[in-house]
Amino acid sequence: MEKLRKIFVPIVTLALLLTLALYALGVFTDAPMQVSGHADPAGGEYSGEMRKGKYQGEGALLLPNGDRYEGIFDDNIYSLRGRYTSVQNWEYSGELLDGKPNGRGTFTTKDGDAYEGEWLLGDISGAGEFRAKKGWRFVGTFQNGEFVEGKLTLKNGSYYEGKFVDGKPEDTEGLYIQMDDKGAMRWNYTGGFKAGLFEGKGLMVESGGEAADTRTHGTWTAGVLTKKD
């Protein structure tokens, strides 16, 4: 009996100490607790709210590769809203669902590209605006990161307005306005587009300056006027 007691008592004592330690980490309680510099199992470091041993509520996680997330956690997952900063020189700030951008959010790169608008489970989908470092801008709707419909403005002010397919203008009633280097309209085209080129029925109006504009009705094929009306 004495031998059993010598074996049993240390085991019970160890179990009790372990239980108290787990309570201290919030594993068995719904009450939130604040931690700082908590070692993440994946090798990072977490500071913020924990509940039942998991990241729950406001917090910040430094990942092993140097990326950093600050915002809301739900059961260890980025949730509701937050900011993710990557060592690859980009940052996302906005709404989240299941660890992915979802809802409204802003994506920026240090090179100068920026998107602000709607997301769907990690993809740019919905209404938004993309501004490129090269000077062009698109405002409209996106699906899975591709232009769907809207206005694409080039650096010199020329723009296309209409629908897109595979990232290129494609519409039966699209509009393209070509500007000169002084910001004045040189000519515009209204009509069909396919794969980024004039296609089908259309109207081209060339600015005559102080003289009358030149208007050309006709049919275009792969960007070339093939028949005048």
C-alpha positions in Angstrom: 0.0 0.0 0.0 2.8 2.4 0.9 4.4 1.7 -2.5 1.2 2.5 -4.3 0.8 5.7 -2.3 4.3 6.8 -3.3 3.5 6.3 -6.9 -0.1 7.6 -6.8 0.5 10.9 -4.9 3.1 12.4 -7.3 0.8 11.6 -10.2 -2.2 13.3 -8.6 0.0 16.3 -7.7 1.3 16.6 -11.3 -2.2 16.3 -12.7 -3.4 19.0 -10.3 -0.5 21.3 -11.2 -1.2 20.7 -14.9 -4.9 21.5 -14.4 -4.0 24.7 -12.6 -1.7 25.7 -15.4 -4.3 25.1 -18.0 -6.8 27.2 -16.0 -4.1 29.9 -16.0 -4.0 29.7 -19.8 -7.8 30.0 -20.0 -8.3 26.5 -21.4 -11.2 25.6 -19.1 -12.9 29.0 -18.9 -14.9 31.3 -21.2 -13.4 34.4 -19.6 -11.0 36.1 -22.0 -7.4 36.7 -20.9 -4.7 38.9 -22.2 -1.3 37.5 -23.2 1.9 39.0 -24.5 4.6 37.3 -26.4 2.8 34.0 -26.4 4.7 31.3 -28.4 2.6 30.2 -31.4 2.7 26.5 -32.2 3.7 27.4 -35.8 6.7 29.3 -34.6 5.4 32.8 -34.4 4.4 35.1 -31.5 0.9 36.2 -30.4 -0.2 39.0 -28.2 -3.8 39.7 -27.4 -7.0 38.0 -26.2 -7.2 34.3 -25.6 -10.1 32.1 -24.6 -9.9 28.4 -23.8 -6.4 28.3 -25.1 -7.3 29.8 -28.5 -6.9 33.2 -30.1 -10.2 34.9 -29.6 -10.9 38.6 -29.9 -8.5 41.4 -30.6 -4.9 40.4 -31.1 -1.7 40.5 -33.2 0.2 37.6 -34.6 3.8 37.7 -35.9 4.3 34.8 -38.3 7.6 33.0 -38.6 8.3 34.4 -42.1 7.9 38.0 -40.8 4.3 38.6 -41.9 2.0 40.3 -39.3 -1.7 40.2 -38.7 -3.5 42.6 -36.4 -7.2 42.4 -35.8 -10.0 40.1 -34.7 -9.5 36.4 -34.2 -12.2 33.7 -34.0 -11.0 30.3 -32.9 -7.5 31.0 -34.1 -8.7 32.3 -37.5 -8.5 35.8 -38.8 -12.1 37.1 -38.7 -14.4 40.1 -39.1 -11.8 42.8 -39.7 -8.0 43.3 -39.5 -4.8 44.3 -41.3 -2.4 41.8 -42.8 1.1 43.1 -43.7 3.4 40.9 -45.8 7.1 41.0 -46.1 6.5 40.7 -49.8 5.6 44.5 -49.8 1.9 44.4 -49.8 -0.9 45.0 -47.2 -4.6 44.2 -46.9 -6.9 46.0 -44.5 -10.6 45.3 -44.2 -13.2 42.7 -43.6 -12.5 39.0 -43.3 -14.3 35.7 -43.3 -12.6 32.3 -42.5 -9.2 33.9 -42.7 -9.8 35.4 -46.2 -10.6 38.9 -47.4 -14.4 39.1 -47.7 -16.6 42.2 -47.8 -15.0 45.6 -48.2 -11.2 45.9 -48.0 -8.1 47.7 -49.3 -5.1 46.1 -50.9 -1.9 48.1 -51.5 1.6 47.5 -52.6 4.7 49.5 -51.9 5.2 49.8 -55.6 2.0 51.9 -55.9 -0.7 49.5 -57.0 -3.9 49.8 -55.0 -7.4 48.3 -54.9 -10.3 49.4 -52.8 -13.6 47.7 -52.9 -15.4 44.4 -52.5 -14.0 40.9 -52.0 -15.4 37.4 -52.0 -13.5 34.7 -50.0 -10.1 36.0 -51.0 -10.9 37.1 -54.6 -11.5 40.7 -55.9 -15.2 40.4 -56.7 -17.9 43.1 -56.7 -17.7 46.9 -57.0 -14.3 48.6 -56.6 -11.5 50.7 -58.0 -8.0 49.6 -59.0 -5.2 52.2 -59.5 -2.0 50.9 -61.1 1.5 52.3 -60.5 1.8 52.7 -64.3 -0.9 55.4 -64.2 -4.1 53.7 -65.4 -7.3 53.2 -63.4 -10.3 51.0 -63.5 -13.6 51.7 -61.7 -16.4 49.2 -61.9 -17.3 45.6 -61.2 -14.9 42.7 -60.9 -15.3 38.9 -60.8 -12.4 36.7 -59.6 -10.0 39.6 -60.1 -11.1 40.3 -63.7 -12.8 43.4 -65.1 -16.5 42.8 -65.8 -18.0 46.2 -66.5 -16.8 49.8 -65.9 -14.5 52.5 -66.9 -10.8 52.0 -67.8 -8.9 55.2 -67.9 -5.3 55.4 -69.3 -2.5 57.6 -68.1 -3.1 60.2 -70.8 -6.8 60.5 -70.0 -8.1 58.3 -72.9 -10.7 55.8 -71.6 -13.0 52.9 -72.5 -16.4 52.4 -70.8 -18.4 49.2 -71.2 -18.1 45.5 -70.6 -15.1 43.3 -70.6 -14.3 39.6 -71.3 -11.0 38.0 -70.2 -9.8 41.5 -69.3 -10.4 43.0 -72.7 -13.2 45.4 -74.0 -16.1 43.3 -75.4 -19.5 44.9 -75.8 -22.1 45.8 -78.4 -22.4 49.4 -77.2 -19.0 50.3 -75.7 -17.4 53.7 -75.8 -13.8 54.7 -76.4 -12.5 58.3 -76.2 -9.0 59.1 -77.4 -7.4 62.2 -75.9 -4.5 64.3 -77.2 -1.5 65.3 -75.1 -3.3 68.6 -74.1 -6.3 66.7 -72.7 -8.6 67.5 -75.6 -10.6 64.8 -77.4 -9.2 63.7 -80.7 -11.8 61.1 -81.6 -14.3 58.8 -80.1 -15.9 55.5 -81.1 -19.3 54.1 -79.9 -20.3 50.6 -80.9 -19.2 47.0 -80.9 -16.0 45.7 -79.4 -14.5 42.2 -79.3 -11.2 41.1 -77.8 -10.3 44.8 -77.3 -10.9 45.8 -81.0 -13.7 47.5 -82.8 -16.1 44.9 -84.1 -19.5 45.2 -85.7 -21.6 48.3 -86.1 -20.2 51.5 -84.8 -19.9 55.3 -85.1 -16.5 57.1 -85.1 -16.5 60.9 -84.5 -13.2 62.7 -85.2 -12.8 66.2 -83.7 -12.5 68.9 -86.3 -11.3 71.5 -83.8 -12.9 74.7 -85.0 -14.3 73.0 -88.1 -17.1 70.5 -88.1 -16.5 67.0 -86.7 -16.1 64.1 -89.1 -18.7 61.3 -88.4 -18.3 57.8 -89.8 -21.0 55.1 -89.5 -20.0 51.6 -90.6 -19.0 48.1 -89.8 -15.6 47.2 -88.3 -13.8 43.9 -88.4 -10.9 43.2 -86.0 -10.4 47.0 -85.6 -10.6 47.8 -89.3 -13.5 49.7 -91.0 -14.7 47.3 -93.7 -18.0 49.0 -94.7 -19.3 52.5 -94.5 -23.0 53.0 -94.1 
